[in-house]
């Protein structure tokens, strides 16, 4: 019985102790001030890859033979570092042949143009003018003869002249009429000949002019072809017979040629990336993307060396979402403010995006 009382007492004391502690804690909680944490920074974690924002696939779009490959796949190279050496003799021969075609075409154009300029039409105007004057003169004589015949007929009627004299004068009038008819015929014949010659001249002139125009167009086509041939050698990544790097700091990969290979206009020779313009491409899970904004600061930690850290900024957020490993993600791009030579394309990194 005493034992039960003692246990009851102990339980009561313990219960009272709990009550006192609880009351004490309630008093402490009631004395704590509420703090607004809505403006505190939060961190969104994501996985990313180092990518080159600028890269090129180099295609050699003219016939050549690869003499030597001067770099290894994945090698880091500098500005104007030679990558391939080419034998351009076949292509240079094509250019020379095209230059010869151009010179021949220009000479032919000069010949045709000289022939066109030398075309002349015989001037028949003096001849026609003379025939017109002859006709006018014949008509004048014929008119005068008709007047004289009228007078003669009156004299004949008066018996002043004989029939023989009248007939002789009529024959003179007929002769004058023949002269008029002959002059008209000569004039018509000369004018018709002039018209035919003029038509033939114009036809020949048009033909010669067309030939000159055709030759001029041929020259233009040859010049365009020659310019296109030269332009294929006038590239920022070509110096002489070598393909070189056009970036200050670059890496070459996917080299498809070896020494002795013929170039193929449909085949990539290699790819080159600009190592001075690396970025991070990361995927943010859909439920967190609303807190990510352009301009947000980012901490970048490479998997290859977690003791290194880089600072960056979100500069692009995709307007589309994509499925990835059972989740929906939104790609973002992040600049790297303190880029160094350690980071390389396709390195894996963890990114910590600072958001509010």
Buried (B, 14 or more C-beta within 10 A) or exposed (E): EEEEEEEEEEEEEEEEEEEEEEEEEEEEEEEEEEEEEEEEEEEBEBBBBBBBEBBBEBEBEBBBBBBBBBBEEEBBBEEEBBBBBBBBEEBBEBBEEBEEBBEEBBEBBEEBBEEBEEEEEEEBEEBBEEBBEBBEEBBEBBEEBEEBBEEBBEBBEEEEBEEEEBEEBBEBBEEBBEBBEEBBEBBEEBBEBBEEEEEEBEEBEEEBBEBBEEBBEBBEEBBEBBEEBEEBBEBEBBEEBBBBBBBEBBBBBEBEBEEEBEBBEEEBBBBBBBBEBBBBBBBBBEEBBEBBEEEBBBBBBBEEEEEBEBBBBBEEBBEEBEEEEEEEBBBBBBBBEEBEEEBBBEBEBBBBBBBE
